[in-house]
């Protein structure tokens, strides 16, 4: 009897960095892998974050057996507080990831009723016809996992975000022996992380950063301020270790950093010698050359601790001449300008700033080309599909797969929403499901559509003109000339003549004495059309025009 086809459908994370979400479907069972968010691009004005469109999942809600999470970064767990209440399915993850998900859900008051399950490495979860096993991978956060998914058609390996660090800070390298074992048994499909598929060679080991931090603390004449992602627990551990060696006290600054340090200490992922972590009120009695701050703000986020410190807006900490600031993170694409501004502000106030261009203060958490090739060679999959990356990353990763001998017809390049149907010996892209961006703006999720964003773009470029038309309630005739108010379009003092002329044009167009009043819809369209044309001829700009009628 012929077996059913296995469907692989990415809803986010393919042809973009962020909002990772992928589903696998076999007959009446669906499993979801990751549920991430993405930070908005420059053109998404006023949007706080972007999450995947789950309309396909809501239509097939009764088939969903669970959500499996690879690790605790925002681009893999950040959408859970918004999507979990709609899906109401269990979430499976490793211990630290589970802790981070709880913190996230608590922030959004979505923890009540959530079914969160911890799975150990090597542990298996049965989800309908899928059996999922977690294996250890190195990444820039502890407890990151890759997934081995046993399906009726064969085994699928999902790398999660990974790199091959042979000397990781927590001493747990990527589980290559399990992968080699799978490779020798036969793997149907490999899904592998493409974030750094452009970079030749190997990603350096975390140890290098530890050595740099050690040197910085030995040589810095005054206080050291280290900024990194709050989830980069191994980096925070390295700061604590270097501080202990040079007898400095560590002050944790910023709410998200404080929450995560507290949780990771409780769960045993961070280890701090007694008395090394200090409270902020102990700062004034500690000599400058014995102080280390750990803060958020490595991406120049306006509300983060580092940016407030750089702008002299922080309650407890100001930059002093002689401070050394270490930016231990790479810019997320699109954030470069914000970060450069922060670095400039810190230099201006007399700090010495070390960032990735001038010192080895960060290594990223993703494999470069040689590591990606090694994974392909170990797993020896029949089919290959690059995941996690913009289209160029996926394309280059597909080329790497062909270079190690995977036939071109067995390599599938998908984008969000594509449906890949796999049989045991062949696969093809058979269609598309609805996928796209759902915008979170303040408290509204999905309430802001492309129309709203288009209006915001238009307003931000050319401004707005309001035309206030006063008509007589009985006769429907114009009373006086229309008033025109503009914001963000032209300087009304300098362009007084043009505004006056436009008032006359509207008055002439509407002044049909003695005729029955026209309906408002007609007037509205007419006023907009004549003013659009007039303003475009005068200024070559297209402000938004809003006619308003007042009856007297």
C-alpha positions in Angstrom: 0.0 0.0 0.0 1.4 3.4 -1.0 2.2 5.6 2.0 0.7 9.1 2.3 2.9 12.1 1.6 4.6 14.1 4.3 4.1 17.9 4.1 6.7 20.4 5.3 5.3 24.0 5.4 7.4 26.9 6.7 5.2 29.8 8.1 8.2 32.0 8.9 12.0 32.2 8.9 12.6 31.3 5.2 13.7 34.3 3.2 13.9 36.4 6.3 15.9 36.4 9.6 13.4 35.9 12.4 9.9 34.7 13.2 10.9 31.1 12.7 8.0 28.7 12.5 7.7 25.4 10.6 5.0 22.8 10.5 5.1 19.1 9.5 1.9 17.3 8.5 1.2 13.6 8.0 -2.4 12.5 7.4 -4.3 13.8 10.5 -1.3 15.0 12.6 0.5 18.3 12.6 3.5 19.3 14.7 4.8 22.9 14.9 8.5 23.6 15.3 9.3 27.0 16.9 7.1 30.1 17.2 9.3 33.2 16.9 8.9 36.9 16.3 10.8 39.4 14.1 11.7 43.0 14.9 10.1 45.5 12.5 11.9 46.9 9.5 12.4 50.7 8.9 9.3 50.9 6.7 7.0 49.3 9.4 6.3 52.6 11.1 5.1 52.3 14.7 5.0 48.5 14.7 6.4 46.9 17.9 7.0 43.4 16.5 6.0 41.0 13.7 4.7 37.4 14.2 3.8 34.7 11.7 0.3 34.3 10.1 -1.2 31.1 11.6 -4.5 31.1 9.6 -3.6 27.6 8.2 -3.1 26.3 11.7 -6.4 27.8 13.0 -8.2 26.1 10.1 -6.6 22.7 11.0 -6.6 23.2 14.8 -7.9 19.7 15.6 -4.9 18.1 13.9 -2.2 19.9 15.9 -0.5 17.6 18.4 2.0 20.1 19.9 4.7 22.8 19.5 8.3 21.8 19.8 10.8 24.6 20.6 14.5 24.3 19.7 15.9 27.0 22.0 15.0 30.2 24.0 15.8 33.0 21.6 13.1 35.6 20.7 13.1 34.6 17.1 12.0 31.1 18.2 9.8 31.7 21.2 8.7 35.3 21.0 5.3 34.7 19.3 4.1 32.1 21.9 2.4 34.7 24.1 0.3 35.8 21.1 -0.3 32.5 19.4 -0.6 30.0 22.3 -3.9 31.3 23.6 -5.4 30.7 20.1 -3.9 27.2 19.6 -4.2 25.8 23.2 -1.7 22.9 22.6 1.2 21.6 24.7 4.7 23.1 24.3 7.8 20.8 24.5 11.3 22.1 25.2 14.5 21.7 27.2 14.8 22.9 30.8 16.2 26.4 30.3 14.1 27.1 27.2 11.0 26.1 29.3 12.1 28.7 32.0 12.5 31.4 29.3 9.1 30.6 27.8 7.5 30.9 31.3 9.2 34.4 31.8 7.8 35.5 28.4 4.3 34.2 29.0 4.2 35.8 32.4 5.1 39.2 31.0 2.1 39.0 28.7 -0.1 37.4 31.3 -0.5 34.3 29.1 0.9 31.8 31.5 -2.4 30.6 33.0 -3.6 27.4 31.2 -0.4 27.0 29.2 0.8 23.3 29.1 4.6 23.5 29.2 6.5 20.2 29.2 10.3 19.8 29.8 12.1 17.2 27.6 15.6 15.9 28.5 18.3 15.4 25.8 17.8 12.0 24.3 14.2 12.0 25.5 11.4 11.2 23.0 7.9 12.7 22.7 5.1 10.9 20.8 3.0 13.4 18.9 0.5 11.4 16.7 2.5 9.7 13.9 5.6 11.8 14.8 8.2 10.8 17.4 10.4 13.7 18.3 13.8 13.3 20.0 16.0 16.2 21.3 19.8 16.2 20.8 22.4 18.7 22.1 23.7 21.5 19.8 26.0 24.4 20.6 24.6 27.9 20.1 24.8 31.2 21.8 22.4 30.1 24.5 22.5 27.0 26.8 20.1 24.1 26.3 19.8 24.6 22.6 18.6 21.5 20.8 18.3 20.0 17.4 15.4 17.6 16.6 15.3 14.1 15.3 11.8 13.5 14.0 10.8 9.9 13.3 8.0 9.8 10.7 6.3 6.9 8.9 8.4 7.8 5.8 11.8 8.0 7.5 13.9 10.2 9.8 14.1 14.0 9.6 16.9 15.9 11.3 16.2 19.6 12.1 19.5 21.3 13.2 17.9 24.2 15.1 20.3 27.1 15.4 23.8 25.6 15.8 27.5 25.9 15.5 30.3 23.4 16.1 32.3 24.7 19.1 34.7 22.1 20.4 35.5 24.1 23.5 32.2 25.6 24.6 32.0 27.6 27.8 29.5 25.2 29.3 31.6 22.2 28.2 28.8 20.6 26.2 29.7 20.4 22.4 27.2 19.6 19.6 26.3 15.9 19.7 28.1 14.8 16.6 28.2 11.1 17.5 24.3 10.9 17.6 24.3 12.6 14.1 26.9 10.2 12.7 24.8 7.2 14.0 21.7 8.6 12.3 23.7 9.2 9.1 24.7 5.5 9.0 21.1 4.4 9.6 19.8 6.6 6.8 18.1 10.1 7.0 15.2 11.1 4.8 15.6 14.9 5.1 17.9 17.4 6.7 16.7 20.9 7.6 19.8 23.0 8.5 20.4 26.6 9.7 21.6 29.0 6.9 22.2 32.2 8.9 25.9 32.3 8.2 26.0 30.3 5.0 27.9 33.3 3.4 30.9 33.0 5.6 33.8 30.7 4.6 35.7 28.7 7.2 34.7 28.0 10.7 33.0 30.1 13.4 35.6 30.8 16.2 35.1 29.3 19.6 33.4 31.2 22.5 36.8 30.7 24.4 38.3 33.6 22.3 35.8 36.0 23.8 36.6 34.7 27.3 40.3 35.5 26.7 39.5 39.0 25.4 37.3 39.8 28.4 40.0 38.6 30.7 42.5 41.0 29.1 40.1 43.9 29.2 39.5 43.5 32.9 43.2 43.1 33.6 44.1 46.3 31.7 41.0 48.6 32.3 42.0 51.5 34.5 38.4 52.1 35.6 34.9 50.5 35.5 34.1 47.9 32.8 30.6 48.0 31.2 29.8 44.8 29.2 26.6 44.8 27.1 25.2 41.7 25.4 21.8 39.9 24.8 20.2 38.9 28.1 19.8 35.4 26.7 23.5 35.0 26.0 24.0 33.1 29.3 27.5 31.7 28.4 28.7 35.3 27.8 27.4 36.5 31.2 29.2 33.4 32.7 32.4 34.5 31.0 32.0 38.0 32.4 31.5 36.6 35.9 34.5 34.3 35.6 36.8 37.1 34.4 35.5 39.5 37.1 36.2 36.8 39.8 39.7 36.3 38.5 40.5 40.1 38.7 38.5 40.6 42.0 35.9 42.8 40.5 32.2 42.9 41.7 29.5 42.4 39.0 26.4 44.6 38.9 23.5 43.5 36.7 21.6 46.4 35.1 18.3 46.3 33.2 15.0 44.5 33.9 15.3 41.7 31.3 18.9 41.0 32.3 18.1 40.9 36.0 15.1 38.5 35.4 17.2 36.1 33.2 20.2 36.1 35.5 18.0 35.3 38.5 16.3 32.4 36.7 19.5 30.9 35.3 21.2 31.1 38.7 18.2 29.2 40.2 18.2 26.6 37.5 22.0 26.2 37.8 23.0 27.4 34.3 24.9 30.3 35.7 27.5 29.8 38.5 28.6 32.8 40.5 31.1 32.6 43.4 29.8 34.0 46.7 29.8 37.7 47.1 30.6 38.5 43.4 27.2 39.7 42.4 26.5 43.1 44.0 23.4 45.2 44.7 23.3 48.6 43.1 23.4 50.4 46.5 26.9 48.9 47.0 28.2 50.8 44.0 29.2 54.0 45.8 31.5 52.1 48.2 33.3 50.1 45.5 36.5 51.4 43.9 36.2 52.0 40.1 38.8 49.5 39.2 36.7 46.8 41.0 33.4 47.3 39.2 31.9 45.5 36.2 28.4 46.2 34.9 26.4 43.8 32.7 23.6 45.5 30.8 21.2 45.1 27.9 21.4 47.4 24.9 23.8 45.8 22.5 21.3 46.6 19.6 20.9 50.2 20.5 17.3 49.7 21.6 16.0 53.1 22.8 14.7 51.9 26.1 17.6 49.6 27.0 20.0 50.2 29.9 23.1 51.0 27.8 21.3 53.6 25.6 19.9 55.3 28.7 23.4 55.3 30.2 24.9 56.7 27.0 22.2 59.5 27.0 22.8 60.3 30.7 19.3 59.2 31.4 19.9 56.3 33.7 19.0 56.5 37.4 22.1 54.8 38.8 24.8 54.7 36.2 26.5 57.5 34.2 29.5 57.1 31.9 32.7 58.4 33.6 36.0 59.2 31.9 38.1 56.1 32.0 35.2 53.6 31.7 35.7 50.8 29.2 32.5 49.7 27.4 32.4 46.3 25.6 29.7 45.7 23.1 29.6 41.9 23.0 27.2 41.2 20.2 26.9 41.7 16.4 24.4 44.2 15.0 21.1 42.6 14.0 20.7 43.6 10.3 18.9 47.0 10.2 20.2 48.1 13.7 23.6 49.4 12.6 22.7 53.1 12.6 21.2 52.9 16.2 24.3 51.1 17.5 26.7 53.5 15.8 24.9 56.4 17.4 25.2 54.8 20.9 28.9 54.1 20.3 29.5 57.7 19.3 27.7 59.0 22.4 29.8 56.7 24.6 33.1 57.9 23.0 31.9 61.6 23.4 31.6 61.1 27.1 35.2 59.8 27.4 34.6 56.1 27.4 36.9 53.6 25.6 34.5 51.4 23.5 35.4 47.9 22.2 33.1 46.4 19.6 33.3 43.7 17.0 35.3 45.8 14.4 38.1 46.7 16.9 38.4 43.6 19.2 37.3 40.0 19.4 34.6 40.7 21.8 31.9 38.6 20.2 31.6 35.4 18.2 28.2 34.5 16.7 26.2 31.4 17.4 25.8 30.0 13.9 28.0 27.6 11.8 30.0 28.9 8.9 30.4 27.1 5.6 32.8 24.3 6.7 30.6 23.4 9.7 27.5 23.3 7.4 29.4 20.9 5.1 30.5 18.8 8.0 26.9 18.4 9.2 25.8 17.5 5.6 28.5 14.8 5.4 27.7 13.3 8.8 24.0 13.1 8.3 24.1 12.1 4.6 20.4 13.0 4.0 18.5 11.8 0.9 16.8 15.3 0.7 18.0 18.6 1.9 16.2 21.9 2.7 18.0 25.0 4.0 16.1 26.9 6.7 16.6 30.1 8.8 17.9 32.8 6.5 17.2 35.4 3.8 16.9 34.0 0.3 20.6 34.5 -0.5 21.6 32.5 2.6 19.3 29.7 1.6 20.6 29.7 -2.0 24.2 29.6 -1.0 23.5 26.8 1.5 21.7 24.8 -1.3 24.9 25.2 -3.4 27.0 23.9 -0.5 24.8 20.8 -0.3 25.4 20.2 -4.0 29.1 20.6 -3.5 29.2 17.7 -1.0 27.3 15.5 -3.5 23.5 15.9 -2.8 21.8 15.9 -6.3 20.2 19.2 -7.3 16.8 17.6 -7.7 16.9 16.5 -4.0 17.6 20.0 -2.7 14.5 22.2 -2.1 14.5 26.0 -1.8 11.3 27.1 -0.1 10.0 30.4 1.0 7.3 31.1 3.7 4.0 29.5 2.9 5.4 26.9 0.3 4.2 23.3 0.7 6.8 20.7 0.2 5.3 17.2 -0.3 7.8 14.4 0.3 7.5 10.8 -0.7 10.2 8.2 0.1 12.0 8.8 -3.2 10.8 12.1 -4.5 9.5 15.5 -3.4 8.1 18.6 -4.9 6.6 22.0 -4.0 2.9 21.6 -4.6 1.3 24.8 -3.5 1.1 27.7 -1.0 -0.7 28.4 2.2 -1.4 31.9 3.4 1.6 33.2 5.2 2.8 36.7 5.9 3.3 39.2 8.6 0.9 39.8 11.5 1.8 43.1 13.1 1.7 43.7 16.8 1.2 47.4 17.6 0.7 48.2 21.3 -2.1 46.0 22.5 -3.5 45.2 19.0 -2.4 42.0 17.4 -3.1 41.9 13.7 -5.3 45.0 13.8 -2.8 47.0 11.9 -2.9 45.9 8.2 -1.0 47.0 5.1 -3.5 49.8 4.6 -2.6 51.4 7.9 1.1 51.1 7.2 0.6 52.6 3.8 -1.2 55.6 5.3 1.6 55.9 7.9 4.2 55.9 5.2 2.3 58.5 3.2 1.8 60.7 6.3 5.5 60.4 7.2 6.6 61.4 3.7 4.2 64.1 2.6 2.0 65.1 5.5 -1.7 65.8 5.8 -4.1 68.5 4.6 -7.5 68.9 6.2 -10.2 70.8 4.3 -13.0 72.0 6.5 -16.2 72.8 4.4 -19.0 74.6 6.2 -22.5 74.2 4.6 -25.9 75.6 5.5 -28.0 72.8 7.1 -31.2 73.9 5.3 -30.0 74.8 1.8 -26.8 72.7 1.6 -24.9 75.7 0.2 -21.4 76.7 1.2 -21.0 79.2 4.0 -17.9 81.3 3.4 -14.6 79.8 2.0 -13.3 76.4 3.2 -10.6 76.4 5.8 -7.4 74.5 5.2 -5.1 73.2 7.9 -1.9 71.3 7.1 0.6 69.3 9.1 3.9 68.0 7.9 3.2 69.2 4.3 4.4 72.8 3.8 5.4 75.6 6.1 2.1 77.5 6.1 3.8 80.9 6.6 6.0 80.5 3.5 3.3 78.8 1.4 0.5 81.1 2.4 -0.3 82.0 -1.2 -0.6 78.4 -2.3 -2.9 77.5 0.6 -5.1 80.6 -0.2 -5.2 79.7 -3.8 -6.3 76.1 -2.9 -9.1 77.5 -0.7 -10.4 79.5 -3.8 -10.2 76.4 -6.0 -12.3 74.4 -3.6 -14.8 77.2 -3.1 -15.2 77.6 -6.9 -15.7 73.9 -7.4 -18.4 73.6 -4.8 -20.3 76.8 -5.4 -23.3 75.7 -7.5 -25.8 78.4 -6.5 -29.4 77.4 -6.6 -28.8 73.7 -7.5 -29.9 71.0 -5.0 -27.0 70.1 -2.7 -24.8 67.2 -4.0 -24.3 64.1 -1.8 -21.3 64.1 0.6 -19.6 61.2 -1.1 -19.4 63.1 -4.4 -18.2 66.3 -2.7 -15.5 64.3 -0.8 -14.1 62.7 -3.9 -14.2 65.9 -5.9 -12.3 68.0 -3.3 -9.7 65.3 -3.0 -9.2 65.0 -6.7 -8.8 68.7 -7.4 -6.5 69.3 -4.5 -4.3 66.2 -5.3 -3.8 67.6 -8.8 -3.2 71.2 -7.6 -0.7 70.3 -4.8 1.1 67.9 -7.0 1.5 70.5 -9.8 2.8 73.1 -7.2 5.1 70.9 -5.0 5.4 67.4 -6.7 4.3 65.9 -3.4 1.1 64.0 -2.5 -0.1 64.8 1.0 -3.0 62.9 2.4 -6.2 65.0 1.9 -9.1 64.7 4.4 -12.2 66.8 3.6 -14.5 67.4 6.7 -18.0 68.8 6.4 -19.5 70.9 9.2 -23.2 71.8 9.0 -24.4 75.1 10.5 
